[in-house]
Amino acid sequence: MPFPYDTLDDDPGRPQTRLLELHPGLPQDQIHCTLRTVTLNEAPKYEGLSYCWGDAKITSLITYFWIDAVCINQTGTTERNHQVAMMRDIYSSASQTIVCLGPETDGSRQALGLVPDLLAVRAKFHGPGKGDFPTRVPSVGTLSFEEVVAIPELSRLVRNIQARTSFGQLFGRPWFSRVWVIQEVSVSFRTTVACGSVELDFDDLAQAYMTFMSLGLHLYTDVNSVRSQDILYSIWDTRRKKSY
């Protein structure tokens, strides 16, 4: 039996949506939740989820979430189109967006463990900060052996072949093939990436990935991550322009 959604008011002056409210409980308890209709500009603090179907896993303790597959009546074409048109406002109004990459598989924990070293290498060549594209990071192939071993973080990256391969595979996950994630993440106040039980800042992951590509480390694996690079660069460029 289909869930009986209530009707949302389509008044453009008071746009409405629904939020999923999670009730308190222990980890072993059955999940209880309530779908609440709210006016967007009067909504309680909530988080938006950016995911591919089957990959969503809520790890935050916040009470309210906006999840498109739940909060939108998917059988109502008029409502669905209206809510899709509101997505920019919905994601920009959220306290943060959680990017759900799915479960911990294929060495994803080890792959994400490379992020600190990649950021350290970026800072070595490019300076601190998150606002610039890491174009000044040289390819490993242009560096001498002495130059590589002189940077401990880079030396570890070159030696850790399995983690490098897993890092490239991470960006082959379905989330990185969705063009509309550009809007979801670009307008978000803050974005956290969740993969299994591991969480990290989206901007850190994006900068680490761009550094990975600039170093040419993807050339030493069998992973083709060009599409992921295009998606991440589009998000980075949009967020950078928004901050000006």
C-alpha positions in Angstrom: 0.0 0.0 0.0 1.5 3.4 -1.0 2.4 5.8 1.7 -0.3 8.5 2.1 1.5 11.8 1.5 -0.2 15.0 2.4 -0.5 17.7 -0.2 2.2 20.4 -0.3 1.2 24.1 -0.7 2.6 25.4 -4.0 2.5 29.1 -2.9 5.9 30.5 -4.2 5.9 32.9 -1.2 5.9 30.1 1.3 7.5 27.1 -0.4 6.8 23.8 1.4 8.7 20.5 1.5 8.9 17.5 3.9 11.6 16.6 6.4 12.2 13.1 7.8 12.4 13.4 11.6 14.2 10.5 13.4 13.0 9.6 16.8 15.5 9.0 19.6 16.7 5.5 20.2 19.6 3.1 20.7 21.7 1.6 17.9 20.0 -1.8 18.3 16.5 -0.3 18.4 14.1 -0.4 15.4 14.2 2.9 13.6 11.1 5.2 14.1 10.6 8.3 12.1 8.0 10.8 11.1 7.6 12.7 7.8 6.8 16.3 8.6 5.6 19.1 6.3 7.5 22.3 6.8 7.7 25.8 5.2 11.3 26.0 3.9 12.2 29.4 5.4 10.8 28.3 8.8 12.2 24.8 8.8 14.2 23.4 11.8 17.9 22.6 11.3 18.2 19.7 8.9 20.8 18.0 6.7 20.4 17.0 3.1 21.6 13.7 1.6 23.3 13.4 -1.7 23.5 9.7 -2.8 22.7 7.1 -5.3 19.8 4.8 -4.6 20.9 2.0 -2.2 24.0 3.9 -0.9 22.3 6.2 1.7 23.4 5.6 5.3 22.6 8.1 8.0 25.5 8.5 10.4 24.8 12.0 11.9 22.9 12.6 15.2 20.9 15.5 13.8 17.1 14.9 14.0 15.8 16.1 10.7 16.9 15.1 7.2 15.9 15.9 3.6 16.1 12.8 1.4 14.5 13.1 -2.0 13.3 9.5 -2.4 11.4 9.8 0.9 10.5 13.5 1.2 9.1 13.8 -2.3 5.9 11.9 -3.4 7.5 10.1 -6.4 4.1 9.1 -7.8 2.9 12.7 -8.1 4.4 14.3 -11.2 3.3 17.9 -10.4 4.8 17.7 -6.9 7.9 16.0 -8.1 8.6 18.6 -10.7 7.9 21.4 -8.2 10.2 19.9 -5.6 13.0 19.3 -8.1 12.8 23.0 -9.0 13.3 23.8 -5.3 16.3 21.6 -4.8 18.8 24.5 -5.0 17.0 26.2 -2.2 16.6 23.0 -0.2 20.3 22.1 -0.3 21.5 25.7 0.3 19.2 25.9 3.3 20.5 22.7 4.9 23.0 23.0 7.7 25.1 20.6 5.7 24.9 18.0 2.9 26.1 14.5 3.5 27.5 12.8 0.4 26.8 9.0 0.8 29.3 7.0 -1.2 28.1 3.7 0.0 29.6 0.9 2.1 33.2 0.3 3.0 34.5 -2.0 0.3 37.4 -2.4 -2.1 39.9 -1.0 0.3 38.0 2.3 0.7 39.3 2.9 4.2 42.9 2.5 3.1 42.2 4.7 0.1 40.8 7.6 2.3 43.8 7.2 4.5 45.8 8.7 1.7 44.0 12.0 1.9 46.3 13.5 4.6 49.4 12.7 2.6 47.9 14.1 -0.6 47.0 17.3 1.1 50.5 17.6 2.6 52.0 17.1 -0.8 49.7 19.8 -2.3 50.7 22.2 0.5 54.3 21.5 -0.2 54.1 22.6 -3.9 51.0 24.9 -3.8 50.8 26.4 -0.4 48.1 26.1 2.2 44.4 26.8 1.6 41.5 25.2 -0.3 40.6 28.0 -2.7 42.9 27.2 -5.6 43.1 24.3 -8.1 46.3 22.4 -7.6 47.9 23.1 -11.0 51.4 23.7 -9.6 51.7 20.1 -8.3 54.2 18.4 -10.6 53.8 14.9 -12.1 55.8 12.2 -10.2 57.3 11.3 -13.6 59.1 14.7 -13.8 60.7 14.3 -10.3 64.0 12.6 -9.6 64.3 9.8 -7.0 66.0 12.2 -4.6 63.1 14.7 -4.9 60.5 12.0 -4.2 62.2 10.5 -1.2 62.8 14.1 0.2 59.1 14.4 0.8 58.0 11.6 3.1 54.3 11.9 2.2 55.0 11.6 -1.5 57.4 8.7 -0.9 54.6 6.8 0.9 52.1 7.6 -1.9 54.5 6.2 -4.5 55.2 3.0 -2.5 51.6 2.2 -1.5 50.4 0.8 -4.8 47.3 -1.0 -3.4 46.0 2.1 -1.6 46.5 4.1 -4.8 44.5 1.7 -6.8 41.7 1.7 -4.2 41.8 5.5 -4.2 41.2 5.6 -7.9 38.4 2.9 -7.6 36.7 5.0 -5.0 36.0 7.7 -7.7 34.4 5.1 -9.9 31.5 4.8 -7.5 28.0 5.7 -8.9 27.8 9.0 -7.1 30.5 10.5 -9.3 28.5 9.6 -12.4 25.5 11.8 -11.5 25.7 15.2 -13.1 23.0 16.7 -10.8 25.3 16.3 -7.7 27.1 19.4 -9.0 24.1 21.5 -7.9 23.5 19.6 -4.7 27.0 20.1 -3.4 27.9 23.4 -5.0 25.2 25.3 -3.2 25.7 23.6 0.2 27.0 25.5 3.2 29.1 22.6 4.2 29.5 19.1 2.8 30.7 15.9 4.5 31.5 12.7 2.7 30.5 9.4 4.3 31.9 6.0 3.1 31.1 3.2 5.5 32.0 4.6 8.9 34.6 7.0 7.6 33.7 10.7 7.3 35.7 13.6 6.0 35.3 17.1 4.6 34.3 17.1 0.9 36.7 19.9 0.0 39.6 17.9 1.5 38.6 14.9 -0.6 38.3 17.0 -3.8 41.7 18.7 -3.3 43.3 15.3 -2.5 41.8 13.8 -5.7 43.0 16.7 -7.8 46.5 16.4 -6.3 46.3 12.6 -7.1 45.6 13.4 -10.7 48.2 16.2 -11.0 50.9 13.9 -9.6 49.9 11.4 -12.3 49.4 8.6 -9.8 46.3 7.5 -11.7 48.6 6.6 -14.6 50.2 3.8 -12.4 46.9 2.1 -11.9 44.2 0.6 -14.2 41.7 3.2 -13.1 40.2 5.7 -15.4 38.8 8.6 -13.4 38.3 11.3 -16.0 34.6 11.7 -15.4 35.1 12.0 -11.7 37.7 14.7 -12.4 35.2 16.7 -14.5 32.5 16.4 -11.8 34.8 17.5 -9.0 36.3 20.3 -11.0 32.8 21.6 -11.8 31.8 21.5 -8.1 35.1 23.2 -7.1 34.8 25.9 -9.7 31.2 26.7 -8.8 31.9 26.8 -5.1 35.0 29.0 -5.7 33.0 31.5 -7.8 30.2 31.6 -5.1 32.7 32.6 -2.5 33.8 35.7 -4.4 
